[in-house]
Amino acid sequence: MKTISFMIPCYNEKENVVPMSEAIVNLMGNELKAYDYELLFIDNCSTDGTRELLRQICAGNKKIKAIFNAKNFGQFNSPYHAMCQTTGDCTVSLCCDFQDPVEIIPTFVEEWEKGYKIVCGIKATSRENKIMRFLRTCYYKLIRKMSDVEQIEHFTGFGLYDKSFIEVLKTLDDPTPFMRGIVAELGYKRKDVTYEQARRAAGSTHNNFFTLYDAAMLSFTTYTKMGLRLATILGFILSVLSLIVGLVYLVMKLIWWDRFVAGMTPILIMVTVLGSVQLFFIGLLGEYILNINKRVLHRPLVIEEERINF
């Protein structure tokens, strides 16, 4: 009998962990009863009572496991680490807030049985804020055009991964893993399955501007060269324009030395424009350096505080 592993990251999800565990157990007892399963929750240092509920769930079902992190290690490291701890023939990764529909998982399994090593859940539509949806779409299209690696639009990591791909993840020495990019860059032949993303079943989202910005910049600095090349090209163009403006100004002053009075305005405008461009690209360069710095430090993905049912 094949085993399906479920990996569910959680952070302050006390309203959702019990219903989610029940949903997975019911799914395996009905539509996927031909398979064995393990359900792994990884808690990213919740403070709302989630851990107490997870202990109760694990006590009632030995197939349900839990990892408690010693602190919050971020939205990328914790799920990646948990996926590497699964032992099933395939691993299904999904969020704890029910925005990733449990009912589509049998479709993932069907495609996996057909031979696909990776089955990705793609958000064809979403009940999230329309402005956020539009901004995400623009971001995905932009990153796809700039990246050397094919990027998967509206893919959040929700999907099924064969054990062979999990073994690949275990060999990677990446302290800041970006799962969506890794799937696109190193993944096997995959099947995309579309779904409508629902609203959260309970609780509030933990994403904010800074977490979304962190995800966007990690993708941008890991999988694109466009930022640095744009800085080089734009710097060259502005240098040529500045030289031309300077020469024109000098010639006009020499010809009409007694009538041509430009004052300080052109100088102030030029200094302001060039200063703004320089600050922007210094910040962009800093993002690349920060990305490199995190990788050369070789810090562990997470530090575990406790394991249950392993």
C-alpha positions in Angstrom: 0.0 0.0 0.0 1.4 3.4 -1.0 1.6 6.1 1.6 0.7 9.8 1.1 2.3 12.3 3.3 0.6 15.6 4.0 2.7 18.6 5.1 0.8 21.5 6.7 2.7 24.6 8.0 0.9 26.6 10.7 1.4 29.7 12.7 -1.3 30.9 15.1 -4.0 28.7 13.5 -5.9 27.4 16.5 -9.2 27.8 14.7 -8.1 25.7 11.7 -5.7 22.9 12.9 -8.5 20.6 14.2 -10.9 21.0 11.2 -7.9 20.6 8.9 -6.8 17.4 10.5 -10.4 16.1 10.4 -10.7 17.0 6.8 -7.5 15.1 5.9 -8.5 12.0 7.9 -12.0 12.0 6.4 -10.5 12.3 2.9 -8.2 9.3 3.5 -11.0 7.3 5.0 -13.3 7.9 2.0 -11.9 8.9 -1.4 -8.4 7.8 -0.8 -8.9 4.7 1.4 -6.7 2.6 -0.9 -3.7 4.6 0.5 -2.0 4.8 3.9 -1.1 8.3 5.1 0.9 10.4 7.5 0.0 14.0 8.4 2.8 16.3 9.5 2.1 19.7 11.0 5.1 22.1 11.5 4.4 24.9 13.9 6.4 28.1 13.4 6.3 29.1 17.1 2.6 29.9 17.5 1.5 31.9 20.6 -2.3 31.4 20.4 -2.7 27.9 21.8 -2.1 26.1 18.4 0.5 23.8 20.0 -1.8 22.5 22.7 -4.3 21.6 20.1 -1.7 19.8 18.0 -0.6 17.8 21.1 -4.2 16.7 21.5 -4.6 15.8 17.9 -1.3 13.8 17.8 -2.3 11.9 21.0 -5.6 10.8 19.4 -4.0 9.6 16.1 -0.4 8.2 15.8 -0.4 8.9 12.1 -0.5 12.6 12.8 2.9 14.1 13.6 4.1 17.5 14.7 7.3 19.5 14.7 7.5 22.6 17.0 10.1 25.2 15.9 12.1 26.9 18.6 11.2 30.3 17.0 9.6 31.7 13.9 11.9 30.9 11.0 9.9 32.5 8.3 7.5 31.5 5.6 10.0 29.6 3.4 12.3 27.7 5.7 9.7 26.0 7.9 7.6 24.3 5.2 10.7 23.3 3.2 12.2 21.7 6.3 9.0 19.8 7.0 8.8 18.5 3.5 12.2 16.9 3.9 11.0 15.1 7.0 8.1 13.3 5.3 8.4 9.6 4.5 5.5 8.9 2.1 5.7 7.8 -1.5 4.5 11.4 -2.3 4.0 14.5 -0.3 1.1 16.9 -0.5 1.8 20.4 0.7 -1.1 22.7 1.6 -1.9 25.6 3.9 -3.8 25.3 7.1 -6.3 28.0 6.4 -8.4 26.0 3.8 -7.5 28.4 1.0 -6.0 25.4 -0.6 -9.0 23.1 -1.3 -8.7 19.6 0.3 -11.2 18.2 -2.2 -8.9 18.7 -5.1 -6.2 16.4 -3.6 -7.7 13.2 -5.2 -7.1 14.8 -8.6 -3.5 15.4 -7.6 -3.2 11.7 -6.7 -4.8 10.6 -10.0 -2.3 12.7 -12.0 0.6 11.3 -9.9 -0.5 7.7 -10.6 -0.4 8.6 -14.3 3.3 9.2 -14.0 3.6 12.9 -13.1 6.3 13.5 -10.5 4.9 17.0 -9.5 1.3 18.2 -9.6 1.0 21.9 -9.1 -2.2 23.7 -7.9 -2.7 26.8 -9.9 -5.0 29.6 -8.7 -7.1 30.2 -11.8 -9.4 32.4 -9.8 -9.4 33.8 -6.3 -11.8 35.3 -3.8 -9.0 37.5 -2.5 -8.9 41.3 -2.9 -9.1 42.1 -6.6 -6.4 44.7 -6.3 -4.0 42.1 -4.7 -5.0 39.7 -7.5 -4.1 42.2 -10.1 -0.8 43.1 -8.5 0.1 39.4 -8.1 -0.6 38.9 -11.8 1.5 41.8 -12.8 4.4 40.5 -10.6 4.2 37.0 -12.1 4.2 38.2 -15.7 7.1 40.6 -14.9 9.2 37.9 -13.2 8.5 35.5 -16.0 9.8 37.9 -18.6 13.0 38.8 -16.7 13.9 35.3 -15.4 16.0 32.7 -17.2 14.0 30.0 -15.4 10.3 29.5 -16.3 8.3 30.8 -13.4 4.9 29.3 -12.6 2.1 31.9 -12.4 -0.2 31.9 -9.4 1.6 28.9 -7.9 2.0 29.1 -4.1 3.5 25.7 -3.4 0.2 23.9 -3.0 0.6 20.6 -4.8 1.8 17.0 -4.8 5.5 16.0 -4.9 6.8 12.6 -5.6 9.3 11.0 -3.2 12.1 11.3 -5.8 11.7 15.0 -5.9 11.7 15.2 -2.1 15.0 13.4 -2.2 16.3 16.1 -4.5 15.2 18.8 -2.0 17.1 17.0 0.8 20.4 17.3 -1.2 20.1 21.1 -1.8 22.2 23.2 0.5 20.0 26.3 0.3 19.5 28.3 3.6 16.8 30.5 2.0 14.8 28.0 -0.2 12.2 29.5 -2.5 10.0 26.5 -3.2 8.1 28.0 -6.2 11.4 28.7 -8.0 13.0 25.4 -7.1 10.0 23.5 -8.6 10.3 25.6 -11.8 14.1 25.2 -12.0 14.8 21.7 -10.8 11.4 19.9 -10.9 10.5 16.9 -13.0 7.8 16.9 -15.6 4.7 18.3 -13.9 1.0 18.6 -14.3 -0.8 21.9 -13.5 -4.3 21.6 -12.0 -6.4 24.8 -11.7 -8.6 25.7 -8.7 -10.4 28.6 -7.2 -8.7 30.0 -4.1 -11.3 30.4 -1.3 -11.2 32.9 1.6 -9.7 31.8 4.9 -11.9 29.5 6.8 -11.1 31.3 10.1 -8.5 33.7 11.6 -6.7 36.4 9.8 -3.9 36.3 7.3 -0.3 36.6 8.5 0.9 38.1 5.2 1.6 41.8 5.1 3.5 44.2 2.9 6.9 43.1 4.3 6.3 39.4 3.9 5.0 39.8 0.4 8.0 42.1 -0.4 10.4 39.5 1.1 8.9 36.8 -1.2 9.1 39.1 -4.3 12.7 40.2 -3.7 13.8 36.6 -2.9 12.4 35.5 -6.3 13.8 38.6 -8.1 17.3 38.4 -6.7 17.5 34.6 -7.0 16.2 34.0 -10.5 16.9 37.2 -12.5 19.9 39.2 -13.6 17.8 42.0 -15.0 18.1 44.3 -12.0 21.9 44.6 -12.2 21.9 44.7 -16.0 19.3 47.4 -15.9 21.4 49.4 -13.6 24.4 49.1 -16.0 22.4 50.0 -19.1 20.5 52.9 -17.5 23.7 54.2 -15.9 25.4 54.2 -19.3 22.5 55.9 -21.0 22.3 58.6 -18.3 26.1 59.1 -18.4 25.9 59.7 -22.2 23.0 62.1 -21.8 24.7 64.0 -19.0 27.8 64.4 -21.2 25.7 65.6 -24.2 23.9 68.1 -22.0 27.2 69.3 -20.5 28.7 69.8 -24.0 25.6 71.6 -25.3 25.6 73.9 -22.2 29.3 74.7 -22.7 28.9 75.5 -26.5 25.9 77.7 -25.9 27.7 79.5 -23.1 30.8 80.1 -25.3 28.7 81.4 -28.2 26.2 83.5 -26.2 28.3 84.2 -23.2 26.7 87.5 -22.4 23.0 86.4 -22.9 22.8 82.7 -22.0 21.9 82.5 -18.3 20.7 79.1 -17.2 21.0 79.6 -13.5 21.0 76.7 -10.9 17.8 75.0 -12.1 19.4 72.6 -14.7 22.0 71.6 -12.1 19.5 71.0 -9.4 17.3 68.9 -11.7 20.2 66.8 -12.9 21.6 66.2 -9.4 18.1 65.2 -8.1 17.5 62.8 -11.0 20.9 61.2 -10.9 20.8 61.0 -7.1 17.4 59.2 -7.1 18.6 56.7 -9.7 21.7 56.0 -7.7 19.8 55.5 -4.5 17.4 53.1 -6.2 20.1 50.9 -7.7 22.2 51.0 -4.5 19.1 49.6 -2.7 18.6 47.0 -5.4 22.3 46.0 -5.2 21.9 45.7 -1.5 19.1 43.2 -2.0 21.4 41.0 -4.1 24.1 41.3 -1.5 21.7 40.4 1.3 20.6 37.3 -0.7 24.2 36.3 -1.1 25.0 37.0 2.6 22.2 34.7 3.8 23.5 31.9 1.6 27.2 32.1 2.6 26.3 32.0 6.3 25.0 28.4 6.0 22.7 28.8 8.9 20.3 25.8 9.6 16.8 26.0 8.0 15.1 25.7 11.4 15.9 24.7 15.0 13.4 22.2 16.3 12.1 22.4 19.9 10.0 19.3 20.0 8.8 16.3 17.8 5.7 14.3 18.3 4.9 10.8 17.0 8.2 10.4 15.1 
